[in-house]
Amino acid sequence: MQGKVIADRDTIMYYVKNYTSKPRNLVVYIQGTDANPIFSYSQKNDEVKISRWFGSEYKQLDSTFTYAIIPKPGMAGIYDENQITIPKEYYEKNYLDYRVKQVNHSINDIIKNHLNEPEKIIVYGHSEGATIGAPLAVKNKSITHLGFWSGNVLNNFYEFSLFNRIEALRGDLSDSSAHNNIAGIMAWYQSVIDNPNSTELDHFGYTNKRWSSYEKPPIEYLLELDIPIYAYFATKDESTPIETAYLLPIQFMQKRKTNLTFEVCIDCDHSYTKSINGQPKRLWAQTFTNFMKWVSDN
């Protein structure tokens, strides 16, 4: 089921799981970093196959829940898998404030038009989606539970630097090379600070406007919240260093806050895949099961 909101002359699209009667609870998933569509299709001979670019966890939910996902800027609709191109709109609007705006307006519209006597408004995001979910939960007071899955805890540029130091400690990179790389990262960060609203693409395919919008470390948003937070990380994450993740429970203890649940997927990568008897096993669905059990207990 597709919905849309008109806000500030901007059309924001969202997708909601079909329901027979209006549910009481809402689960919202915020995607990670890549500029992927929500749906795509492929055609072979006369057969058309529709694919979705998110998991199957919505199938775990009973009739008291609906599930929503909000496309990245410019990425609504169904894409031909042979012709997926990233639109200009994505690069212009892919920054924190806009992404928070998208999801915030979508949640408010879903509550108004798709829920009956709303009870639980649950948001979970993975990777970049987690770092969007944290300030979103500060802004939207209807959100009752937050899942912060493998988002960076500190500033991106610090964590990029940390990965270089970790490589040097492991012997995968010389000490001097790590230091030189970090000097380059600092120069890159300075260039972002000097020109924070630039929409030119860098070597990663992002804009200064995108990088500068995430300057405030997500931990600062999380510490502002009093709703239950489920923070989940992986020990072999190649994108988010587990070393900074442990700062979350420490800071919550220091602030005498008790609304954080902190859990770790041992030997798992960024997508919660681990090797079991020499075979990769993805634990994403089980992670969602555990998350929803936590929601019911909190």
N, C-alpha and C positions, 0 to 999 in steps of 0.2 A: 504494500500500500504506500503510495507516494503522497507527501504533503508539501506545502510550501508556505513561506512567510514572506510578506513584503515589509522590509524594515529599512528606513532611510533610503528609499528608492532602489533598494537592492532586493533581489529575489533569492531567497535562501531555500534550498530543497532539502528534504529529509525523507527517509524510508522507514516505515513502521511495519512490524510483523502483523499479518492479517489476524483478525480476531472475530469471534461470533458475537459476543457481547462485550461491552467496554470493560476492560480490566481495571484493577485498582493500582497496580504497580508497574513501574517502568524501569527497564534496564537500557542504558545508553552506552554504546561502545565507541571510543574515539581511536581511530587508526593511528599507526605509527608514521614514520617519516616519508616513505616513498610516495610519489605522485601517481597512485594507482586509482583506477575507477572502482566503483562499487560492483557494477555488473558489466559483463562483456559477452559476446557471442562469437561463435565460429561456425562456418558452413562447409560441409563436405558433401558433395553431390547435392541431393535435395534435403539433406538433414541439417537442421540448425540446432546447435547446442548452446545453451545459456549457462554461463559460469558466474559465480559470485566470488569476490575477492576478500572474503572474510570467513571466519570459522563457522562451525555448526553448533556452537554452544547455545544459540537461541532455541534449538530443538529441545534442550533440557528443561525449558521453562513451562510451567503449567498455565492454565487458562486465566489465572489471576494476574499474569504478567504479559506485557508486550515488550518488544525489543526494538530499538531504534538505532540507526546509523546515519551519520550526516556526511555527505560526500565532501571531498576536498574542494577548494574553490575551482570552479570551472569544470569539475569532473563528474557532474551529475549525468544521468542517462545511461544507456547501454552502448558500449563501445565495440566496434569491430576489432577483434584481437589482432588482425593483420594490419590495422591502421590506427593504433593507439598513439596519439601525439599529445604532448603536454601543451595545453592552451596558454596563451599570454596571460589570461586572467589568473591562472594558478600562480604564476610568478609574482604578479602584482599584489595578490591578496594572501599569499601564504606567509603570514606573520601572526604572532600570538594574539594580538587584540582582535584581529578579524576572525580567527578561528574560535576564540572564546565567544565572540558575538554570534557566529553561526550556530554554535551548539546551544548557547543560552536562549536565543530566540526560538530554536526548534523545541527545546524542552518545554518552554512556556506554552507554545502552541499545542504541543502534544497533551500537556496537562489539561489545557482548556477544552480541547476538541476530541481527545481520544481516551481519556480516563474517567472513571466513575468513582467519586469519593477517594481521591488519591491517598495512598498510604506511604509506600516506599518509592523514592526516586533515586535509583542507583546508577552511578556513573563509574565506568572503568576504562582506563586508557593504557595502551602499551607503548613504551618507548616515547617518541614525541607526543603521542596521545596522552601519556601520563602527565607530561609537563604542561599540557593544555588543561587537563582535568583539574589540576591543583588550583590555578587561579579561577577557573570556572566555578569551582565549589565555593570559593570565597565570594564570588559575585552572585551566584544563584542560591538563594536561601531555601529553595524548595528541595535541593539535593540532600538526601538523608544518609547516604553511604558513598564512600569513594574508594575505588580500587586504583592504586598507584603501582603499575606493573613495569618494572625495569626502565623507569625514567631516570634521567640524570638528576642527581641530588644537588650538585653544585654547578657553577658556571661551566658551560660547554668547553671553553678554552682552557680552563684549569684541568678538566678531565682529559682533554686531548693531551695536555702536557704530562699528566700522571701516567697515561699509557706508555709514553716514551720512557719515563723513568722505570716503569715496571719491566719493559723490554730490556733495558740496560741491566737491571738486577738479575734477570734470567740469563743474561749472556747472549741475547739475540740481537743486541745493538750495543755498539761501543759507548762508553760514557760520554766521550766528546761528541759523538754523533747525536746522542739523545739531547745533550745540552744545546747543540746547534739547531736541532729540530725545534726545540722549545723556544729558542730565540726567534725562530721564524714564526711560530704560533703567536708569540707576543706581538711581533710586528704586524701580523695579520689582524689580531684583535685591535691594535691601535688604529689600523686603517678602517675598521668597522666603526670605532668610536668617532673618528674624524669625519666620516661620511655615513651616518647611520640610516639615512633614508634612501640610499642608492638602490635601484632595482636592477642593476646590472648583475649578471650571473658570475659567480666566482668559479674556482677550479672544482668545487664540489657540486656545482649546479644550483647554488642558493644565492640569495641576495643579502646585502648588508642589512636591509630592512628586516629580513627574517632573523638574522643572527642577533641584531641589536634588540629585537623585541623579547628575546629570551635572556636578557642580561641579568635580570633578577633571579637568583638561584631558586629552584622549586622548593627547597626546604623551607624558605621563608614564607611561602604561601601555605605550605602544609602546617607550619607552626601556628598560623592564624586560625586554623580550623578547630572546631570542637566536636564535629560529627565523627563517627567511626571511620577510620582509615585503614585499609588493608594494603600494606606495602609488600611487594613480592619481587625478589631479585634472584639472579642466577650466578653461581660461583664461577662459571667459565664464560661469562658474557663478554663478547668481543666488542660490544658497543657501549655498554654502561659498566664502569669499573665497580666491582663488588666492594672494593676498598672504601669508597666514599659512601656506599649504601649504609654501612654500620654507623655513620654519623647520625642517621635518622633516630634510631632508638636512644642513642646517647643524648641528643638534643632534647627529645621529648622527656626523658628522665630529668634532665637539668631544669627544664621548664615546669616540672611536676605535672606534666600532662599525661593522661592515661587512655587517650582515645586512639592510640596507634597499635595495630597488630603487625608485627614484622616477621616475615617468613622468607626462607631461602630454599631455592631448588638446587640441591647438591649435584655437582658435575653436569649441570645443564648449561646450554648456550642461550643466546638472546631470545630464541623462540621456544625455550623450554624443551629442547630435545637433548637426550642423553644417550650414551651407548650402554646397552644392556645385553650382555653375552655377545658382544661384538656387533650388535645390530642397533641402528638408531631408532629410538622410540620417542615420539613427540608427546609431551605431557600437558599440552595446552588445554584439552578438554577436561582433564582431571583437575587442572588448576582452576578452571571456571567452576567445576563442581564444588571444590573446596571453598572457593570465594563465595558462592551462593549459600553454602552451609553457614559460613561466617556471617553473612548478611542476616540469615534467620536467627542466629544466636545473638546478634547485636542490634 
